[in-house]
Amino acid sequence: MNNTDPTSFQSILAGVKKLREQKGDISSQPPAQAPVDTSSTKESSTVQERQQPRRVINSFNQQRPPSGSTDNEQGTKRPYQNQGPGKTVLVNTTQKENPLLDKLKNTNWRYVSSKGGTKIYYDYLVKGRSVLFLTLSYHKLYSDYITRRMAPFSGEEDDILIFVVDDSNSEESITDITKMCMFSGFTLLVAFNFEQAAKYIEYLNSA
């Protein structure tokens, strides 16, 4: 007499074992998987990438990647500094107290100074272009300063003057500075704060 309860867990296991022995345990083999066609998936993702507009990040729109963004799968943060000696802005040590340097965040730079018989005439050297710096308030105190600073340059129209308007009644002074730049071969860039002046240098260094 079979006293095994057909509803017990042991009875169920015994029945499953007996069926596997009879069928050679065929049911235990995993079914073969059909090959997956990835061509349509790749094509769909490519179309989506083309449809998504790319954000342009530059020195003037002041857009920045979010703080948690990464540049690759390893989680390396996107570097803001330009790399390589050709991308390093040279800063005359006479500019150490210039508030512009505190705003210069997105560009590599280092100090240089006149040594021996080598005289440095620029305030900033950006990719081979000499840049002078002047504020309106200083120009009102020393009107002949910028004339003396421009004198050593060749006038090849490759030099730049960044002029920060930090005082009122600027129209006459800007007119005078514009004339000086025209006759001395300088390109005039007018800024209305030190942050904008720093953006000029960043843009020149990235161009």
C-alpha positions in Angstrom: 0.0 0.0 0.0 1.4 3.4 -1.0 1.1 5.7 2.0 2.7 8.6 0.1 0.6 11.8 0.2 0.3 12.9 -3.5 0.1 16.5 -2.5 3.3 16.5 -0.3 6.4 18.3 -1.5 8.4 15.1 -1.4 5.9 13.4 -3.6 6.0 16.2 -6.1 9.9 16.0 -6.2 9.8 12.3 -6.7 7.4 12.6 -9.6 9.5 15.3 -11.3 12.6 13.1 -10.9 10.9 10.1 -12.4 9.7 12.1 -15.4 13.2 13.5 -16.0 14.7 10.0 -16.0 12.1 8.7 -18.5 12.6 11.6 -20.9 16.3 11.8 -20.6 16.0 15.2 -18.9 15.3 16.9 -22.2 13.2 19.5 -20.6 16.2 20.7 -18.5 18.1 21.9 -21.5 17.8 25.6 -22.2 16.1 26.4 -25.5 18.3 27.7 -28.2 18.1 31.5 -28.6 17.5 32.9 -32.0 20.1 35.5 -33.2 19.1 39.0 -32.5 19.1 41.5 -35.4 20.9 44.6 -34.0 21.0 46.4 -37.3 17.6 48.1 -36.8 18.5 49.0 -33.2 21.8 50.6 -34.3 20.0 52.5 -37.1 17.3 53.8 -34.7 19.9 55.0 -32.2 21.9 56.7 -35.0 18.7 58.5 -36.2 18.0 59.7 -32.6 21.6 61.1 -32.2 21.2 63.0 -35.5 17.9 64.5 -34.4 19.3 65.7 -31.1 20.8 69.3 -31.4 24.4 69.7 -30.1 24.9 72.4 -27.5 27.7 74.8 -28.4 29.7 75.8 -25.4 32.0 78.8 -25.8 33.3 81.7 -23.8 30.5 84.1 -24.5 27.3 82.3 -23.9 28.8 81.1 -20.6 27.1 77.7 -20.8 28.8 75.0 -18.7 28.2 71.3 -18.4 26.3 70.3 -15.3 28.4 69.6 -12.2 27.9 65.9 -12.4 28.6 65.5 -16.1 31.4 63.3 -17.3 33.5 63.1 -20.4 33.8 59.3 -20.6 32.5 56.1 -19.0 35.2 56.1 -16.3 33.7 59.2 -14.8 36.5 61.6 -15.6 35.3 65.2 -15.4 35.4 67.3 -18.6 38.6 69.4 -18.4 38.1 73.1 -18.9 41.7 74.0 -19.3 43.3 74.0 -22.7 46.2 71.7 -23.0 49.7 72.2 -24.6 52.2 75.0 -24.5 50.6 76.8 -27.4 47.4 77.1 -25.4 49.0 78.7 -22.3 48.5 82.4 -21.9 51.7 84.3 -20.8 50.9 86.9 -18.2 53.4 89.7 -17.3 54.1 89.8 -13.6 53.0 93.5 -13.7 49.5 92.2 -13.9 49.5 90.3 -10.6 47.0 92.7 -9.0 44.6 92.7 -12.0 41.1 91.5 -11.0 40.9 90.0 -14.5 43.0 87.0 -13.5 40.4 86.0 -10.9 37.9 85.8 -13.7 40.2 83.8 -16.0 38.8 80.3 -15.3 38.8 78.4 -18.5 42.4 79.0 -19.8 45.8 77.8 -18.7 48.1 80.7 -17.9 51.4 81.4 -16.1 53.5 84.4 -15.1 56.5 85.6 -17.0 58.8 88.6 -16.3 61.6 90.6 -18.0 65.0 89.1 -17.4 68.4 90.5 -18.2 68.3 92.2 -21.5 65.0 90.7 -22.5 62.2 93.2 -22.0 58.6 92.1 -22.0 56.3 94.8 -23.4 53.0 92.9 -23.5 50.6 92.4 -20.6 49.3 89.1 -22.0 50.6 87.0 -24.8 47.8 84.9 -26.4 48.8 82.5 -29.1 51.6 84.8 -30.3 49.5 88.0 -30.1 50.5 90.8 -27.8 47.7 92.1 -25.6 47.8 95.4 -23.6 45.3 96.1 -20.8 43.9 99.5 -19.8 41.0 100.8 -17.7 39.2 104.0 -18.2 39.8 105.2 -14.7 43.6 104.7 -15.1 43.5 106.4 -18.5 41.8 109.5 -17.0 44.6 109.8 -14.4 47.5 109.0 -16.8 46.5 109.9 -20.4 50.0 109.4 -21.8 50.4 105.9 -20.3 48.9 103.9 -23.2 50.8 105.9 -25.8 54.1 104.9 -24.2 53.0 101.3 -23.9 52.1 101.1 -27.6 55.3 102.7 -28.8 57.6 99.5 -28.7 55.2 97.5 -30.9 55.6 97.2 -34.7 52.1 98.3 -35.7 51.5 95.2 -37.8 47.8 95.2 -36.8 48.1 91.9 -34.9 48.3 93.5 -31.4 45.3 94.0 -29.2 44.2 96.5 -26.5 41.6 95.4 -24.0 39.9 98.6 -22.6 37.7 98.2 -19.6 35.1 101.0 -19.1 34.9 101.2 -15.3 33.9 104.8 -15.0 31.2 107.2 -16.3 31.6 109.8 -19.0 33.4 107.4 -21.3 32.4 108.5 -24.7 35.3 111.0 -25.3 37.9 108.6 -23.9 36.7 105.8 -26.0 37.0 108.0 -29.1 40.5 108.9 -28.2 41.5 105.3 -27.5 40.0 104.3 -30.8 42.1 106.8 -32.7 45.2 105.6 -30.9 44.6 102.0 -31.8 43.9 102.9 -35.5 47.2 104.7 -35.9 49.2 102.2 -33.8 47.9 99.1 -35.5 46.0 97.8 -32.5 42.7 96.0 -32.4 40.4 97.6 -29.7 38.3 95.3 -27.6 36.0 97.3 -25.2 34.8 95.5 -22.1 32.4 96.9 -19.4 33.7 94.7 -16.5 36.7 92.5 -15.7 34.8 89.3 -16.4 34.0 90.3 -19.9 37.7 91.2 -20.4 38.7 87.7 -19.2 36.2 86.3 -21.7 38.0 88.1 -24.5 41.3 86.4 -23.6 39.6 83.0 -23.3 38.0 83.4 -26.7 41.3 84.6 -28.3 43.1 81.6 -26.8 40.5 79.1 -28.1 40.1 80.6 -31.6 
